[in-house]
Amino acid sequence: MNNSLRTLAFLAFCAAASAQVIVIKAGRLVDPDQGTVAIDQSIIIRGNKIAAIGSGLAIPAEAQILDLSRMTVLPGLIDCHTHLADGKYGEGDPMFQLRKTASQTVLESVRNARVTLESGFTTVRDVGVYRALNDIALRDAINRGDIIGPRMYVAGAYITITGGAGAMTGMAPDIQLPWDFHYGEADSPWEVRQKVRLLAHDGVDHIKVLASGAVLTHGSNPKSQEFTLEELQAAVDEARHFGLRVAAHAHSPEGIKNAIRAGVASVEHATLIDDEGIALAKQRGTYLDMDIYDEECIQEQGRTGTLPADFLQHDRELGEIHRQNFRKAVQARLKMTFGTDAGVCDYGTAGKQFAFMVKYGMTPMQAIQAATSFASDLLGRSAEIGSLKAGKYADLIAVAGDPVKDISLLENVQFVMKDGKLYKEMKVSTPER
């Protein structure tokens, strides 16, 4: 071994030796990979990774011990459909974005990131912002340690037709929008490819396309088709050149099926999926990411007058259809993940969706898997997150009681660790070694 290699090996040894060691005593430990729960397990954490996990492990002398022996420990949760970088919650109409600077929107989003992490979601797949690239700035600030938040995988901007579901609409036609409000507009396969190339250069983690109209967009029709099959195919093909996966917003039956045929990794919402769409998703192995809780928040905002009338018109009658189609997808054993459209409901409340997923057909374990092992698979990050195994990031949460028996316990996460660092900690005692 030459001197350079010896130096590198020595530095690596020193770093490993100096890394903080934490041992967590878990009363119950959920393994979503196997769909099982183990009793009386120890988790040894060195730095930001899990070093070992099991029963009867030798406890390092220097370890800090956290006693969660009366709690259930799970992997950190993953929300596969969020919009953390859109600023303050509760303003209803996206037109409010035009009253703010981009800096104001990002600063308002700092709170969104913090409460999301504190609610137990250590990772999110953020799928688009009104002001392009704000999500990249938020992601990078979290990664640098400037602010507190979940691990973010971001889209940078919506790729949408002009005036489409992902566009800023509703203003007078003679108003010229700043560049960041229409950054992702594209109206042909080649324009779609150009937008994918731009976003790949900007450093995004995945691509978001809008295959149908939207509920919360002025002048849109969620039952319509927007991008053509050829445009969606161009997005998937171009993204593949950069190692990126594509998520497709789609409410309408044809929009859903075109997205699946194009080869997207996931269909977001999938509200009006029909039997042919279910069969196609089954055949292609496409994930469905169905946000069946946020209907509650849309209707509440309608009652309080904070949501525009045309948005409520779009939403009318879709909620229960969406939930029954979720049930059909579960019965068909499709690949499904946990996604909430966070920002439609307040940030930090995503855990409320678990009970709805169980109400409409999933077992509690299936709902947990949708937000852990299945979610990490959709992200292409199964080697790093999604379950608690040696070598993975030390992302974990804990709740009092057993969420496999009562899924609503995940609405009140009491312990949160991300990357081996504590962000929410109930009072714990140090047991005998």
C-alpha positions, -999 to 999 in steps of 0.1 A, spaced: 0 0 0 15 34 -10 16 64 14 -15 81 -1 -36 50 4 -23 45 39 -32 81 47 -68 77 33 -72 44 52 -60 61 84 -84 90 80 -113 67 73 -104 47 105 -102 79 125 -136 92 112 -153 58 120 -137 57 155 -148 93 163 -184 89 150 -210 92 177 -225 58 187 -261 56 197 -280 24 207 -318 24 206 -337 -2 226 -369 -9 206 -398 -26 223 -413 -34 189 -396 -29 155 -415 -28 122 -397 -44 92 -417 -33 61 -395 -53 38 -408 -85 54 -441 -72 67 -433 -83 102 -428 -69 137 -399 -80 159 -397 -77 197 -369 -64 220 -345 -53 193 -313 -31 196 -303 -7 169 -266 4 169 -260 36 151 -226 50 142 -226 85 127 -255 87 103 -257 50 95 -271 19 111 -242 -4 121 -261 -34 134 -296 -44 144 -309 -74 163 -314 -89 197 -286 -97 222 -261 -74 206 -230 -64 224 -234 -27 234 -203 -5 227 -190 10 259 -190 45 245 -226 43 233 -254 67 243 -285 45 250 -320 56 242 -347 35 258 -377 31 235 -386 -3 250 -422 8 255 -426 20 220 -428 9 184 -399 19 162 -403 22 124 -383 35 95 -386 72 88 -417 78 68 -416 89 31 -442 111 15 -440 107 -23 -461 137 -33 -453 170 -15 -450 207 -24 -429 220 5 -414 250 -13 -446 268 -22 -447 291 8 -473 297 34 -502 272 37 -539 282 36 -540 309 9 -561 287 -14 -555 303 -48 -521 300 -64 -526 336 -76 -513 347 -42 -479 337 -54 -479 368 -76 -480 390 -45 -447 376 -32 -410 376 -42 -393 343 -47 -373 350 -16 -404 354 5 -419 322 -8 -387 302 0 -384 318 35 -421 309 42 -412 273 32 -387 269 59 -415 262 84 -430 236 60 -398 216 59 -394 217 97 -429 206 106 -428 179 80 -397 163 95 -410 167 130 -442 149 120 -422 118 112 -415 122 75 -377 120 71 -378 119 33 -401 135 7 -404 134 -30 -413 170 -39 -431 171 -72 -431 206 -84 -433 243 -75 -451 273 -89 -418 293 -89 -392 271 -107 -361 259 -88 -373 271 -53 -374 234 -43 -338 230 -53 -328 259 -31 -348 244 -2 -333 209 -7 -298 223 -8 -302 244 23 -314 213 42 -285 193 29 -260 219 40 -275 220 75 -287 256 72 -323 247 80 -341 217 94 -361 195 71 -365 161 55 -343 146 29 -358 161 -3 -358 147 -38 -371 175 -61 -385 182 -96 -375 218 -101 -406 228 -121 -437 214 -136 -434 203 -173 -468 213 -186 -486 225 -218 -490 263 -221 -519 273 -199 -521 237 -186 -524 220 -153 -490 231 -141 -491 266 -154 -498 298 -135 -532 308 -149 -561 332 -141 -546 366 -148 -555 389 -176 -539 379 -210 -518 410 -213 -499 403 -181 -464 390 -186 -453 365 -160 -417 363 -147 -396 335 -162 -399 312 -131 -437 310 -134 -436 294 -169 -402 278 -169 -415 243 -177 -441 251 -204 -437 229 -235 -459 223 -265 -442 195 -286 -421 165 -280 -389 184 -288 -399 213 -264 -405 186 -237 -371 172 -243 -355 207 -240 -372 213 -206 -360 179 -193 -325 189 -204 -327 222 -187 -340 207 -154 -313 179 -155 -287 207 -158 -303 225 -129 -297 194 -107 -332 179 -102 -337 144 -88 -367 135 -110 -391 149 -136 -427 159 -132 -451 160 -162 -488 170 -163 -507 145 -184 -542 158 -176 -560 189 -164 -560 197 -127 -584 204 -99 -565 234 -84 -558 253 -116 -579 281 -132 -592 273 -166 -584 236 -163 -605 204 -166 -593 174 -145 -612 151 -168 -593 163 -199 -561 150 -215 -533 175 -219 -499 161 -230 -501 137 -259 -487 102 -257 -458 113 -280 -450 142 -256 -451 119 -226 -429 94 -243 -404 121 -251 -402 131 -215 -396 95 -203 -370 89 -230 -351 121 -224 -352 117 -186 -338 82 -189 -307 97 -207 -300 116 -174 -308 87 -151 -340 104 -140 -375 89 -134 -408 106 -144 -438 112 -122 -470 120 -141 -499 140 -127 -531 125 -142 -567 125 -132 -585 115 -164 -587 79 -176 -569 86 -209 -542 108 -193 -535 80 -168 -533 53 -195 -511 75 -218 -487 81 -189 -485 44 -181 -479 36 -218 -452 62 -220 -433 44 -192 -436 68 -162 -425 55 -128 -456 67 -111 -490 82 -118 -499 109 -93 -536 111 -82 -549 85 -107 -584 98 -97 -605 84 -125 -585 53 -133 -607 28 -151 -604 -10 -153 -582 -8 -184 -559 16 -166 -557 -8 -136 -549 -37 -159 -522 -16 -177 -506 -4 -144 -505 -41 -132 -489 -52 -165 -463 -24 -166 -455 -24 -128 -464 13 -126 -468 28 -91 -500 47 -82 -495 75 -58 -531 84 -47 -537 113 -23 -571 103 -9 -571 124 23 -568 159 9 -605 159 -2 -611 167 35 -590 199 33 -604 210 0 -640 208 13 -630 225 45 -614 254 26 -646 255 6 -667 259 37 -644 287 50 -644 305 17 -606 303 11 -608 282 -21 -620 296 -54 -654 285 -67 -640 270 -99 -616 248 -79 -646 235 -59 -665 229 -91 -635 208 -104 -634 188 -72 -672 181 -70 -679 144 -70 -643 134 -76 -635 127 -39 -655 95 -34 -648 82 -69 -611 87 -61 -614 67 -29 -633 39 -45 -608 36 -72 -581 35 -45 -600 5 -31 -600 -11 -66 -563 -6 -70 -556 -22 -36 -578 -52 -45 -559 -55 -78 -526 -56 -58 -511 -27 -78 -479 -11 -67 -489 18 -45 -471 45 -25 -479 71 1 -484 106 -13 -505 134 2 -501 165 -21 -489 182 10 -497 219 7 -533 211 -1 -536 201 35 -514 219 60 -478 208 63 -471 184 92 -505 167 90 -497 140 64 -500 112 89 -538 117 88 -539 99 54 -529 65 69 -563 60 85 -580 67 51 -558 43 33 -568 16 58 -605 27 56 -604 22 18 -588 -12 17 -553 -14 29 -541 -33 60 -521 -11 85 -490 -29 74 -497 -22 37 -502 15 45 -469 15 64 -451 -2 35 -465 23 11 -447 50 31 -415 31 37 -402 2 16 -424 8 -15 -418 45 -14 -380 40 -13 -383 16 -43 -402 42 -63 -374 67 -55 -347 42 -65 -333 45 -30 -340 12 -14 -303 7 -5 -303 38 16 -338 44 31 -372 27 36 -363 1 62 -340 -3 91 -310 -24 80 -273 -23 86 -257 2 61 -288 23 56 -293 58 69 -303 61 105 -338 75 97 -363 62 122 -394 72 142 -412 59 172 -448 60 185 -464 49 217 -485 18 211 -487 -5 181 -495 12 147 -500 -23 131 -531 -25 153 -540 12 153 -527 31 123 -539 64 136 -510 64 160 -489 76 131 -507 109 134 -487 116 166 -451 106 161 -432 112 193 -396 104 183 -378 114 151 -342 107 140 -328 116 106 -292 108 96 -285 97 132 -295 131 146 -325 136 169 -351 161 158 -379 151 181 -373 133 213 -397 123 241 -382 119 276 -362 87 275 -343 70 303 -310 52 302 -314 15 311 -287 -7 326 -262 -20 300 
